[in-house]
């Protein structure tokens, strides 16, 4: 017990960015109710003040992250600070700031404190997932993401669609958490410890030969439970209904946060049990083949179903499913057989996809209003003449999702393709071909939206006014997409530093 307390104390300074966010969460939850009436009505402009406080907290956490000693690793006790931790922290804080900006205009003043607090709590959970060096800490971090997400999905609107979306996500998320917990229990039973470094040591010493079946079953359960967060087939069916019923800020958050959490957890767990420091009795191609099959099914089904959608949010939900399939290729590729790191390509793609999809939803929010919401493809008709700057920024983001130059989306897909093809195996080259075919399929529904914006005629009637904050956030994302295409080296170098 004393050793555990000592390890926890020694690792506290590694948690400084998260502690800053936790303090802000406590302040918002404890003081927020005092600024609203008994009916839950807040003073006009209160949401902007809470949004500013959230941005200040994220900025302070970002400063501590940027000035921290990233080269001094910590791999003992409950936490593990390494290149993955540093990368996920920076990505989470930067993208979290964009979500906070979009959220300001999507929430009423009376619930703004709780909404911003939930967002900050989700960011803490994402960072702790990357920091986890223990199964218990990892599970608690996953739940720290899930529980505030239920609240955040419910707060912005109180309509039936929003309530249905929140309930669907909550129930299915609880079910997936139970599967993950069951898989962790089996892994603990096979290794006799919950510490990830301890599990790796047990496997490398060959002490788990008699538990090969238990380990394989635990791997299958962990992949299944975390696939829900990724939105991978066949655990994707909640996505379109949930996306359709929630506002833009929540959809933007839901499109990238669960993926970041899921992939961070898999990058911590899979190296323990699949060919890295594991005896032949336990290791093997089973997990690799399972993920490859999920990747092919996910990207193909996601793109084919997106072709049939007229609701923008359902379309983007299936697009999110397809992109999860692309990223899963990075888990299959063996880096030692390829000139391009599979994990590096995955982390690079994760950053670029998150940036672009937040930009799309932010621009949807920027031109939406209660009288003229942008929810279907036809709502984009004539956008180039009504809001030409927004239409141009949205076109850039859609080009990037397609994988066309001069956007960073092209580099993301190219890196995954080269990593998969360069592996030299039949499986790797098959995945590369499927990736290329699916990228061509996705071009149909992305370019269709651009055609509607620039070539269709806007319907007569009252035109929506531009909401500045989300429009600016979306424009920044589109500009960043072009700048990262011109100069991607720093992001790529940060992504490839992590070696599982």
N, C-alpha and C positions, 0 to 999 in steps of 0.2 A: 504493500500500500504506500509506504513511504517513497519507494522508488517511482511509482506511478505519479505521485504528487510532485516529486522532484522533476521528472521529465516534463510534466505539464507546466510547471513554473518556468523551467528553462526555455520552453517553447512559446511562452506568452508573447515575447517581442516579435515573433513571426506572425502573430495574429493582429498586429496593430491596425492595418486597414479595415479588417472586419470589426474590430472593437469600436472604431470610429463610427461605422455604420450602425452597429448595435446601439450605441448611445443615442444616435439620431432617431432610431426606431422607438426607443423607450420614451424620448422626449415627445415625439409625435403622438404616440398612443396615450400617454399620461396627460398631456396638456390639451390635445385636440378637442375633447368633449367640452372643455371650459369656454371655447370660442364659438359654440353654437347654442341655439335656443333648445328648449325642451322638445320642440317639434323637429329638431335636426336641421334647422336652417342656419347657415353661416352668413357672415357679413360679405357683401360683394367684394370681390378681389382677394378673398382669403385663400383661394386655391393657388393663386400666383405666389403668395407668401410661403405657403407650404412647399410649393414646387421649388422656390428659390432656396429654402432650407435644405431640401433634398439634394439639390445641385451643389450646394456648399459642402455638404457631408461627402458626396461623391468626389468632389474636388480635393478635399483634404485627404481622403483615403487614397486618391490617385497620386497625390504628392508623396505620401509616405511610401506607396508602392514604387514610384519612379526612383526615389532616393534610397531605397533599401538595397542591401547587399545581396544581389541576386546570385552571386557566385559562391556564397557560403551555404552549402546544402544542410538540410536537417532530415535525417531518415530514421530517427529513433523515437520511441514513444508513440503517442496517438497521432502526431502530425508529421508530414513529409513535405519539406520545401525544396523544390527543384525547378527545372526549366518549365515543366508543365504548369506548376503552380504560378510561376511568374507570368507566363503567357496568358493563362485563363484569367488571372486577376486583372491584367491590363485590358483585355478584351471585354470582360464583364463590366468593368467600371465605365469604359468609354461608351459601350452600347447602352448601358443602364442610364447614362446621362441623356442619351437621345430619347429613350423611352419615357423618361421623366418629363422631358419637354413636351412630347406628344400627349402625355397623360393630363397635363394641366388643363387643356381645353376639352377633355372628355369626361370630366368629373364635376359634380356640383360642389359648391363651396362647403356644404355641410359634411361631406364625406372625403374631402381632399386630404386631410391629415392621415386618415387610416389608409387611403389608397397609396399615397406616397410611402408610408411606413411599410406597407406590405411589399412594395417594389424593392425597397432597400433590404428587407428581410430576405427576399428571394435572391438578391445579389450576394448576400452573406452566405446563403446556402450553396450557391454555385461555387463560390470561392472555397468553402470548406470541403466540398466534394473533391476538388483538386488537391486540397491540403491533406486529405485523410490518409492515414497510415494504419488504420484499424477498421475492422468491419463494423464495429459499433459506431464509431465516428462517421463512417461513410453512410450508414443507414440514417443516422440522425440528420446528416447534412441533406440527404435526399428528401427527408420529410420536412426540413426547414424550407425547401423549395416548394414542396407540394402544398402544404397547409396554407401559407399566405396566398398561393395562387388561387385556391378555392374562393377566398375572400375577395381578391382583386377581380376575379371574373364576375362576381356578383354585384359589387358596389357601384360601378359607373351607371348602370341602368337597372331598372326594376321591372322591366316588361317580362312577359311570359317566355319569350325566346331567350332572354338573358338568363332567367332562372333555370330553364331547361338545359342550357349549355353548361352552366355551373354545376348542376346536379350530375349530368352525364360525366363530366370530367372528373368530378370528385369520386363518384362510385367506381369508375374504371381505374382511376389512379390508386385508390385504396386496394383494389384487387391486384394491381401490378406490384404495389409495395409488399403485399403479402407473399407474392411469388418470389420477389427479390430476397425477402427476409428468410424464406424457406431455403432458398439456395445458399444464402450465407450460413445458415445453421448447418447445412450439410458440409459446407467447406470447413467450418469450424470442427465438425465431428471428424473429418478426415485428417486435419492438421493438428488439432488439439490446442489451437491458439487463435485469437482474433486479430493479432498484429500481422499486418501484411508482410513485413520483413521476416517475421517469425514463420509465416506460412511458406514463404519462398525458401527459407533455410531448411524447413522440414522436407519439402519436396526435393530440394537439391541433394539432401543427404540420403535420399532413398528410403525414408521412413514411412512412406505412404503407399507402398506397393500393394498392400492388402486392401486399400480403399479406392482402387482405380474406378470401380463402378460408381461409388459414391461421389467421387470428384467429377466424373463425366455427367452425372445427373445434376450436380450442383451447377456446373457450367451451363447446361441446357436451361435450367431454371433462371439463372442470372441473365443470360442472353434474352430469354423470353420476357422477363420482367422489365429489363431496361429497354427492350425494343418498343414497349409502349411509349416510353418517353421520346424515343427517336421518331415515333410515328411510322415504324416499319411494318410492312405487311407480314402477317395478318392482324396486327395489333393497331391498325390505322383507322378503323371504322368510326371511331369517335370524332376524328379530326374535322371532317366537313360540317357536321352538325354543330360542333362547338364553335368553329370559326364563324359560321353563319349567324350565330346568336350573340356575339360579343362585339364591342366597339374596336376601333382600329388599334388603339394603344395596346389593349389586351391581346389582340390577334398578333401584333408584332412581337410582343413578349413571348407568346406561346409558340411562335414559329421558330425561335432560336434558343430560348433558355432550356427547355427540356432536352434539345439535341446536345447542347453544350454539357449539360449535366450527365446525360447518358453516355456520351463518348468519353468524358473524363473518367467516369466510373469504370467503363470497359477498359480503358487504357491502364487503369490501376489494377484491375482484376485479371484480365486475360493473360498477361505475361506470367502470372503465377502458375497457371495451369495448362498452358498450351505451348509447349516446346521451348520455354525459357526456364532453365533450372528445374525441370521436371523429369522424372525417370520415364523410361520407355513404356512402363506399364500404365502410366497415367496420360502421357502426352500422346500426340498423334494428330492426324489431319481432321478429326471430327469437328472441332470448333471452327476451324478454318472453312471447311466445306459447308457447315451450317450457316455461317455468316455470308459466304458467297452466294448460297441459294437465296437467302433473305434479301441480299443486295439486288440480285437480278429480278426477283419478284417485286420488290419494292419500287425500283425505278420504273419498271415496265408498267405495272398496274397503276401507279401514281400518274404517269403521263397519259396513259390511255383514258383513264377516268377524267382527267382534267380537260381532255378534248371535248367532253360532252357538257361542260358546265357553262351556264349563263350568269350565275351569281359569282361576283368577283371573289368573295370570301371563300366560297367552296372551291373555286378554281385555285386560289392561292393555297388552300389547305392541301389539295391533291398535289400541287406543285411542291409544297413542303415535304410531302411523302416521297416524291421522286428524288428530291435533293438529298434526303436521308439515305436513299439507296446509293446515290453517287458516293457519298462520304463513307459508307460502309466498305467500299472497295479498299480504302486506306487501311482498314483493319486486316484485310486478307493478304495484302501484298507483303512479301518478306523483303525488308530493306536491303539485306546483304546481297540479294540477287539482282538488285536494280540500282541504276545510277541515281534515281530520284527516290527519296524516302517516302514510303507509303504513309507512315504516320505524319510526316511533315506535310505531305500533300493534303491529308485529311484536316490537319489543324489550320493550314492556310485556307482551304476551302471553307472551313467552318467560319472563319473570320469574314471572308468576303461575302459568303451567303448571308450571314447575319446582318452585315452592313446594308446589303442591297434590299433584303426583304423588309427591314425596318424602314428604308427609304420609300418603298412602295406603299406600305400601310400609312406612313406619315403623310404622303401626298394624297392618298385617299381621304384622310382626315382633313387635310388642308382645304379641300374643295367640297366637303360635305357640310350640310346643315340640316336642321330639323325639317325644313321645308323642302330641301333639295338634297337628299342623301345620295351618296355614290355607293351603291350596293350591287348593281348589275352591270353587265357589259354595255348595255345600251345607255347607261347613265354617263358613259365617257364620250358619247357622240359629240363631235364638234368641240372638244376640249381645247384643241389647238387655237381656236378663235376666241374662246371665252377666257381661258387662262393659258396663254401661250408658253409662259415660263414653266408652269407646272407640267404642262403636256411634254415639254422638252425634257425636263428632269425625269419624269416618269418613263419616257421613252428610253432614256439612258439606262435607268434601272432595269427595264424589261430586256434591253439588249444584253445587259450584264447577266441576267438570269438565263438568257438563251445561250450565252457563251460566245458572243460576237465581239470583235474588236471595235473601237479602242476602249474596252472596259476590262476590269480586273476579273470578271466572270470567265472570260476566255482563258486567262492564266490558271484559274482554279481548275477548270475542266482539263486543260492541257497537262497540268502537273499530275492529276489523277490518271489520265490516259498514259502518260509516259511511265509513271511508276508501275502501272499494271502491265503494260506491254513490255517494258524493260525487264520485268521479272523473268521472262523467257519461258515460262511454263504454259501448258495448254490452258490451265485455269486462268492465269493472269491475262493472257491474250484474248480469251473468250470474254472476260469481264471488260476489257478495253473496247472490244467490238460492240458489246451490248451498251456500254456507256455512250459510244459515238452514235449508235442508232437512236438511243433515247434522247440524246441532245437534239438530233434532227426532228424527232417527233415533237419535243417541247417547243421548238421554234414556231410551230403552227399556232398554238394558242397564245404565245407571248406576242408574236408579230400581229396576230389578229387584233389584240387590244390596241396596238399602235395604229393599225389601219382604221379602227373605229374612231380614235381620237383625231386623226388628221384628215380622213377622207369622208366620214359620215357627217351629215348635217345635224346641228343641234336642234332639239325640239323647241317649239315656241313656248314661252312662259317665263316666269321669274327665274333669274339666274342666281346661283349661290354666290355669296361673297367669300373671299379668300380668308381663311384663318391663318394668321401670320406664323405663329409658333411652329405648328406641325409642318407647314409649307417650307419654312426655313430649314427645319431638321431634315426633311426629305431632300431638299436641294443640296444640303451639305453631303448627304449620302451619295447622291449622284455625282457630285464633283469629286468626292473621295474615290469613287469607282474609277474615274478616268485618271486621277493622279496616281493611284496604286498600279494602274496598268503601265503608266510611264515609268514609275519608280517603285517596283515591288520588293526590292532587295532586302530592306530592313525587316519587313513583315515575314518574308520567306526565311531569313536567317533566324528570326525568333522562333518560327514554327519548327525548324529542323533541329534546334538545340536539344529537344527532348528525345531521348533514346530509351524505349521501354526496357 
